[in-house]
Amino acid sequence: MATLIRSKLSNKLSNAATTVSNKSQAKVSGMFARMGFQATTDEEGLGFAACDDLDYDHRQGMQMDILTTDEVGGEGSGDGGGLGGDSHYQRDGTGPARSASKDGDPANELNEEKPKITTWEAGWNVTNAIQGMFVLGLPYAILHGGYLGLFLIIFAAVVCCYTGKILIACLYEEDEDGRLVRVRESYVDIANACCAPRFPTLGGHIVNVAQIIELVMTCILYVVVSGNLMYNSFPTMPISQKSWAILATVALLPCAFLKSLKAVSKFSLLCTMAHFVINVLVIAYCLSRARDWAWDKVKFYIDVKKFPISIGIIVFSYTSQIFLPSMEGSMSKPSDFHCMMNWTHIAACILKGLFALVAYLTWADATKEVITDNLPSTIRAVVNIFLVAKALLSYPLPFFAAVEVLEKSFFQDGGRAAFPDCYGGDGRIKPWGLALRCTLVVFTLLMAVFVPHFALLMGLTGSLTGAGLCFLLPSLFHLRLLWRKLLWHQVFFDVAIFVIGGICSISGFIHSMEGLIEAFKYNIEE
């Protein structure tokens, strides 16, 4: 009996000690969690792998950051095939997340953890996309277009705002009760739905090819503009523009080794604010010379050979459609999307028009491809160095997005992949994955060296992918998916935008290619 009593007493004491220990551990863990230190479980690690601080930062403030928050939902759907999902800018050090949640559906868990953004934050994202440093080429477009160039700045804003709205409309369908339900998540999903059932993955292939071209061309433009700005900032130094481009690429080589953009993303807001200050400085300098403005130089005459290139430049400065579906899905109030698109594009139209006009009035026929090259030498070097820093820090964003799309298409397509996975089980990049990244960096350098013309490359990109993603595809998808519910004037607008976009795209592409071929031959002969 005494032994039995001692045994029960011992068990009770042991249980009490265990309970106290667990409570103490919970309190300590809670305290450390509040202080920012927490040991994550496997399931929590899955969440952090797909939605970490960097991912949050990109959704809050990067210009091309929401190209791909649909990756989690797109891979498991089976609709997209090899190219059937948007890319993700961030690659963390833990490798691709492959485990599932408790209920077997990791997408649901991640969707619950994904933070929502406000309407103002969504507007900031769109503003970053359409008010980037490529507005520096708009005065050059006015040089060859005059008042018609100003009209195109307004027209492109109206059309891109409209196509952004109809693209989001393609994400929704009515249920049995007549309520709109979001049934698609990305641009790729919309494209695949339009090509189904005969070619269920063709649309995704087309969209992703256009996306890769635009991202790679953006990288090339960053290298070109860096070389151009440095060369014009220090003209007395015995270094050519090509040599400056090579030096800029050497500084960008570490991008091939980065597993996370967290270090770069910390400077994104500072770079954006610095660029805003630079635009204000340029406008202030132009206003100081208002007495000398050459109003007689602004005419309705257009340069037939170069004006189509100007169309591509203007269109490229408004490209944001590729990430709008993901951004609208991340908004806390999706009903405010239309209002947000209206005021962001109205603001962009006003600012771009004023910037392009006053800059052209100041320098008239002497306007250069990058307007800061027209500034006096006393302030040109300082302004251009800030712009070069912004370009170099912005380069990793489209670079990582392009790498992600290529890896998903050719290296991470399950058993159908053409090549083995670029990442090992521990998340380390394998040699062929590193070779892919280095090859992409070198390719951007070669293009920047042999075709060092900012306006031509920007016009080509705007005519080829900008017009396609902003004009042609949204109007075509809208007609294909919702034609039974459209009013006659909506059908008219969609058809008109498709025709006008097609004409601008073809003419701009032809003239840009002619200029690029001539520039390429000239550089080869040198």
C-alpha positions in Angstrom: 0.0 0.0 0.0 2.8 2.4 0.9 4.5 1.6 -2.4 1.3 2.3 -4.3 0.8 5.6 -2.6 4.4 6.6 -3.3 4.0 5.6 -7.0 0.8 7.8 -7.4 2.4 10.7 -5.6 5.5 10.4 -7.8 3.4 10.4 -10.9 1.4 13.5 -9.8 4.6 15.3 -9.0 6.1 14.3 -12.4 3.0 15.5 -14.3 3.0 18.8 -12.3 6.6 19.4 -13.1 6.0 18.6 -16.8 3.1 21.1 -16.9 5.1 23.8 -15.2 8.0 23.2 -17.6 5.7 23.4 -20.7 4.1 26.6 -19.4 7.5 28.1 -18.7 8.8 27.1 -22.1 5.7 28.6 -23.7 6.1 31.8 -21.8 9.8 32.0 -22.8 9.0 31.2 -26.4 6.3 33.8 -26.5 8.7 36.4 -25.0 11.4 35.6 -27.6 8.8 35.7 -30.3 7.8 39.2 -29.3 11.4 40.1 -29.3 11.8 38.8 -32.9 13.5 35.4 -32.1 11.6 32.3 -32.8 12.5 28.8 -33.8 10.2 27.9 -36.6 8.6 24.5 -37.2 8.7 22.7 -40.5 5.3 24.1 -41.4 6.2 27.6 -40.3 9.4 27.3 -42.3 7.3 26.5 -45.4 5.3 29.7 -44.9 8.5 31.8 -44.4 10.1 30.2 -47.5 7.2 31.5 -49.6 6.3 34.7 -47.9 9.3 36.3 -46.1 10.3 39.9 -45.4 11.7 40.3 -48.9 8.5 39.2 -50.5 6.6 41.6 -48.3 9.0 44.5 -49.2 8.5 43.8 -52.9 4.8 43.8 -52.6 5.0 47.2 -50.8 7.4 49.1 -52.9 9.1 47.6 -56.0 8.2 48.5 -59.5 8.2 45.0 -61.1 7.7 43.1 -57.8 4.2 41.6 -58.2 5.0 39.8 -61.4 4.6 36.6 -59.5 2.8 36.1 -56.3 0.7 33.6 -58.2 3.5 31.0 -58.3 2.1 29.0 -55.3 -1.3 28.7 -56.8 -0.1 28.2 -60.4 2.2 25.3 -60.0 -0.4 23.0 -58.5 -3.2 23.8 -60.9 -1.7 21.8 -63.8 -3.0 24.2 -66.3 0.1 26.1 -67.1 2.5 23.3 -68.1 6.1 24.4 -68.2 5.4 28.0 -68.6 2.1 28.2 -66.8 2.8 30.4 -63.9 4.2 33.8 -63.0 7.7 33.9 -61.6 8.8 35.0 -58.1 11.6 37.5 -57.6 12.9 35.9 -54.4 14.9 32.8 -54.0 15.7 32.1 -50.4 18.5 30.0 -49.0 16.3 27.0 -48.1 15.6 25.9 -51.6 12.2 25.4 -53.2 9.5 24.6 -50.7 8.3 21.1 -51.4 6.5 20.0 -48.3 2.8 20.3 -47.7 0.8 21.7 -44.8 -1.3 19.7 -42.4 -4.4 19.7 -44.5 -2.3 18.8 -47.6 -2.9 22.1 -49.3 0.0 24.5 -48.9 -1.6 27.1 -51.2 -4.4 27.6 -48.6 -1.9 28.1 -45.8 0.2 30.6 -47.7 -2.8 32.5 -48.9 -3.9 32.9 -45.2 -0.4 34.2 -44.3 0.0 36.5 -47.3 -0.3 40.1 -46.0 -2.8 42.4 -47.7 -1.9 45.8 -49.1 -3.9 49.0 -48.9 -5.2 51.0 -51.8 -2.4 53.6 -51.3 0.2 50.9 -51.3 -1.2 49.4 -54.5 -1.1 52.9 -56.0 2.5 53.2 -54.9 3.4 50.0 -56.7 1.7 51.1 -59.9 3.4 54.5 -59.7 6.8 52.9 -59.3 6.0 50.8 -62.4 4.9 53.6 -64.7 7.0 56.5 -63.2 10.4 54.8 -63.3 13.7 56.1 -64.6 12.7 55.4 -68.2 10.7 58.6 -68.3 14.1 60.2 -69.0 13.6 59.1 -72.6 10.2 60.9 -73.1 11.6 64.3 -74.1 13.4 62.5 -77.0 10.0 61.2 -78.1 8.7 64.7 -78.2 11.7 65.7 -80.3 10.4 63.4 -83.1 6.6 63.7 -82.4 5.9 67.3 -81.4 2.4 67.9 -80.2 1.4 64.4 -81.5 3.9 63.0 -79.0 2.2 64.8 -76.2 -1.2 63.5 -77.4 0.2 60.0 -77.4 1.3 60.4 -73.7 -2.3 61.1 -72.8 -3.7 58.5 -75.2 -1.4 55.8 -73.8 -2.4 56.6 -70.3 -6.1 56.3 -71.1 -5.7 53.1 -73.0 -3.3 51.4 -70.4 -5.7 52.4 -67.6 -8.6 50.9 -69.6 -6.8 47.7 -70.5 -5.7 47.2 -66.9 -9.3 47.3 -65.8 -10.6 44.9 -68.5 -7.7 42.5 -67.7 -8.8 42.4 -64.1 -12.4 41.8 -65.3 -11.2 38.7 -67.1 -10.2 37.2 -63.6 -13.9 37.0 -62.6 -17.0 35.1 -63.6 -20.5 35.1 -62.3 -21.7 32.3 -60.1 -25.3 30.9 -59.9 -26.4 33.8 -57.8 -25.0 36.4 -60.2 -22.1 37.4 -58.0 -18.7 38.0 -59.4 -16.2 35.3 -58.2 -12.5 35.4 -58.8 -11.7 32.2 -60.7 -8.3 33.1 -62.1 -5.1 34.4 -60.4 -2.7 35.6 -63.0 -2.1 36.9 -66.6 -1.0 33.4 -67.5 -4.3 31.9 -66.2 -6.3 34.4 -68.3 -4.2 33.5 -71.4 -4.6 29.7 -70.8 -8.4 30.1 -70.3 -8.7 31.9 -73.7 -6.8 29.2 -75.5 -8.7 26.3 -73.8 -9.8 23.6 -74.6 -7.8 23.0 -77.8 -4.5 24.6 -76.6 -4.8 24.9 -72.8 -1.2 26.0 -72.3 -0.5 28.0 -75.5 -1.6 31.3 -73.9 0.7 30.8 -71.0 3.6 30.2 -73.3 3.0 33.4 -75.2 2.6 35.5 -72.1 5.7 34.1 -70.5 7.8 34.5 -73.7 6.7 38.2 -73.8 7.5 38.5 -70.1 11.0 37.1 -70.5 11.7 39.3 -73.5 10.6 42.4 -71.6 12.5 41.5 -68.4 15.8 40.8 -70.3 15.4 43.9 -72.4 14.9 45.9 -69.2 18.2 44.5 -67.9 19.9 45.5 -71.1 18.5 49.0 -70.8 19.9 49.4 -67.3 23.3 48.5 -68.6 23.0 50.8 -71.6 21.8 53.7 -69.5 24.6 53.2 -67.0 27.3 53.3 -69.7 25.7 56.3 -71.3 25.4 58.3 -68.1 28.9 57.6 -67.0 30.4 58.4 -70.4 28.6 61.8 -70.6 29.4 62.6 -67.0 33.1 62.2 -67.4 33.7 63.0 -71.1 37.4 64.0 -70.6 38.3 60.5 -69.2 39.8 58.1 -71.8 37.0 55.6 -71.3 34.5 54.8 -74.0 30.8 54.2 -73.4 31.3 50.5 -74.1 34.0 50.4 -71.5 31.7 52.0 -69.0 29.1 49.4 -69.8 31.6 46.6 -69.2 32.5 48.1 -65.8 28.9 48.4 -64.9 28.4 44.7 -65.8 31.4 43.7 -63.7 29.6 45.4 -60.8 26.5 43.3 -61.6 28.2 39.9 -61.8 27.5 39.2 -58.1 23.8 39.0 -59.0 24.5 35.6 -60.4 25.5 34.4 -56.8 22.7 36.1 -54.8 20.1 33.8 -53.2 18.1 36.7 -51.8 17.3 40.2 -52.8 16.9 41.4 -49.2 20.2 43.4 -49.2 19.2 45.2 -52.4 15.6 45.8 -51.5 16.7 47.9 -48.5 17.8 50.6 -50.9 14.7 50.5 -53.2 12.8 53.2 -51.4 15.8 55.4 -51.1 16.5 55.0 -54.9 12.9 55.8 -55.7 13.0 58.9 -53.6 16.3 60.0 -55.1 14.9 59.5 -58.6 11.9 61.7 -57.7 14.3 64.4 -56.4 16.3 64.2 -59.7 13.1 64.7 -61.7 12.2 67.7 -59.6 15.8 69.1 -60.1 15.5 68.7 -63.9 12.1 70.4 -64.0 13.4 73.2 -61.7 16.4 73.8 -64.0 14.1 73.9 -67.0 11.7 76.4 -65.3 14.7 78.6 -64.6 15.2 78.9 -68.3 11.6 79.5 -69.1 12.4 82.8 -70.9 14.4 80.9 -73.5 11.9 78.2 -74.2 11.6 77.4 -77.9 7.8 77.1 -78.4 8.2 77.5 -82.1 10.1 74.2 -82.2 7.0 72.2 -81.0 5.1 71.4 -84.2 2.6 69.0 -85.6 5.3 67.7 -87.9 6.5 64.2 -87.2 9.6 62.4 -88.3 8.1 59.4 -90.2 11.2 57.2 -89.7 11.8 57.9 -86.0 8.3 58.7 -84.7 7.2 55.0 -84.5 10.2 54.5 -82.2 8.8 57.3 -80.1 5.5 55.4 -79.9 7.4 52.4 -78.4 9.2 54.6 -75.9 5.9 56.1 -74.7 4.1 52.7 -74.5 7.0 51.2 -72.6 6.9 53.9 -70.0 3.3 52.8 -69.1 3.8 49.0 -68.9 2.4 47.6 -65.7 -0.3 45.0 -66.8 1.9 42.0 -66.2 1.6 42.3 -62.4 -1.8 43.9 -62.0 -3.7 40.5 -61.5 -1.5 39.6 -58.6 -1.6 43.1 -57.1 -5.4 43.3 -57.3 -5.6 39.9 -55.5 -3.4 41.2 -52.7 -5.4 44.3 -52.1 -7.4 44.5 -48.9 -10.2 46.3 -50.8 -10.2 45.1 -54.4 -13.3 47.2 -55.1 -11.0 50.3 -55.0 -8.9 49.0 -57.9 -10.6 51.0 -60.6 -10.3 54.2 -58.6 -6.6 53.5 -57.9 -6.0 52.9 -61.6 -7.7 56.2 -62.5 -5.7 58.5 -60.2 -2.3 56.8 -60.7 -2.6 57.1 -64.5 -4.0 60.6 -64.4 -1.0 61.6 -62.2 1.4 59.8 -64.5 -0.1 61.4 -67.5 0.3 64.9 -66.1 3.8 64.4 -64.7 5.1 62.8 -67.8 3.5 65.3 -70.1 4.9 68.3 -68.1 8.4 66.6 -67.8 8.7 65.8 -71.5 7.4 69.2 -72.6 9.4 71.5 -70.4 12.6 69.4 -71.0 12.1 69.6 -74.8 11.3 73.4 -74.7 14.5 73.9 -72.8 16.9 72.1 -75.2 14.7 71.8 -78.4 16.6 70.2 -81.2 19.6 69.5 -78.9 17.5 67.0 -76.8 19.4 63.8 -76.2 18.2 60.3 -75.7 18.7 60.5 -71.9 17.7 64.0 -70.9 20.1 64.4 -68.0 22.9 64.4 -70.5 21.7 67.9 -71.5 22.3 69.3 -68.0 25.3 71.6 -67.4 28.5 69.7 -66.5 28.5 71.2 -63.0 25.5 69.2 -61.9 25.3 66.5 -64.6 27.9 64.3 -63.0 26.2 64.3 -59.6 22.7 63.6 -61.1 24.0 60.9 -63.4 25.9 59.1 -60.6 22.7 58.9 -58.6 20.8 57.5 -61.7 23.6 55.0 -62.3 23.3 53.8 -58.7 19.5 53.4 -59.1 20.0 51.5 -62.4 22.5 49.1 -60.9 20.3 48.5 -57.8 17.2 48.0 -60.0 19.0 45.5 -62.3 18.6 42.5 -59.9 14.8 42.7 -59.9 14.1 42.0 -63.6 17.2 39.7 -63.7 15.8 37.5 -60.9 12.4 37.4 -62.4 13.8 36.3 -65.8 15.9 33.6 -64.1 12.9 32.3 -62.3 10.8 32.0 -65.4 13.6 30.3 -67.3 14.2 27.9 -64.3 10.6 27.0 -64.0 10.3 26.5 -67.8 13.3 24.4 -68.5 14.6 23.1 -65.1 11.7 22.7 -62.7 8.9 21.3 -64.7 8.8 17.9 -62.9 9.5 14.9 -65.2 8.9 17.1 -68.3 11.8 19.4 -67.6 14.4 19.6 -70.4 17.3 19.9 -67.8 17.8 18.8 -64.2 16.8 21.1 -61.3 19.1 24.0 -60.7 19.0 23.5 -56.9 20.1 20.7 -54.7 18.2 19.3 -51.7 20.0 21.8 -49.5 19.0 24.8 -51.6 22.4 25.4 -53.1 22.7 26.4 -56.7 24.2 23.7 -59.0 26.9 24.6 -61.5 24.5 24.6 -64.5 22.2 27.0 -62.6 25.1 29.3 -61.9 26.1 29.1 -65.6 22.5 30.1 -66.6 22.7 33.2 -64.5 26.2 34.2 -65.6 25.2 33.6 -69.3 22.2 36.0 -68.8 24.5 38.7 -67.3 27.0 38.3 -70.2 24.2 38.4 -72.7 22.9 41.7 -71.4 26.5 43.0 -71.6 26.9 41.9 -75.2 23.6 43.5 -76.3 24.6 46.8 -74.4 28.0 46.8 -76.1 26.9 46.1 -79.7 23.7 48.2 -79.6 24.4 51.0 -77.1 21.3 53.0 -78.1 18.9 53.7 -75.3 16.0 55.1 -77.4 16.2 52.3 -80.0 16.1 49.5 -77.4 13.4 51.2 -75.4 11.3 51.7 -78.6 11.8 48.1 -79.7 10.7 46.7 -76.3 7.7 49.0 -76.1 6.7 48.1 -79.6 7.2 44.3 -79.2 6.2 43.4 -75.7 4.8 46.6 -74.3 2.1 47.0 -77.0 1.4 43.3 -76.8 0.9 43.0 -73.1 -0.8 46.4 -72.7 -2.9 46.8 -75.8 -3.3 43.6 -77.9 -3.7 40.8 -75.4 -6.0 42.5 -72.8 -8.4 43.6 -75.5 -8.3 40.2 -77.2 -8.8 38.3 -73.9 -11.7 40.6 -72.9 -13.5 39.9 -76.2 -12.8 36.2 -76.0 -13.9 35.6 -72.4 -16.7 38.2 -71.9 -18.0 39.0 -75.3 -21.5 37.8 -74.5 -21.8 40.3 -71.7 -20.2 43.3 -73.4 -22.1 46.3 -74.6 -21.6 47.5 -78.2 -19.4 50.4 -77.2 -17.1 48.1 -75.2 -16.7 45.8 -78.2 -15.9 48.9 -80.3 -13.3 50.0 -77.8 -11.7 46.6 -77.6 -11.5 46.2 -81.4 -10.2 49.7 -81.9 -7.5 49.3 -79.3 -6.5 45.9 -80.8 -6.2 47.4 -84.3 -4.4 50.6 -83.2 -2.1 48.6 -80.9 -1.3 46.2 -83.7 -0.4 49.0 -86.2 1.7 50.8 -83.6 3.4 47.6 -82.6 4.3 46.5 -86.2 5.5 49.9 -87.4 7.5 50.6 -84.2 9.1 47.1 -84.3 10.1 47.5 -88.0 11.7 50.9 -87.6 13.4 49.9 -84.3 14.8 46.8 -85.9 16.1 48.8 -88.9 17.9 51.2 -86.5 19.2 48.4 -84.4 20.6 46.4 -87.4 22.3 49.6 -88.7 23.8 50.2 -85.2 24.9 46.6 -84.9 26.6 46.6 -88.3 28.4 49.9 -87.4 29.7 48.5 -84.1 30.8 45.3 -85.8 32.8 47.3 -88.4 34.5 49.3 -85.6 
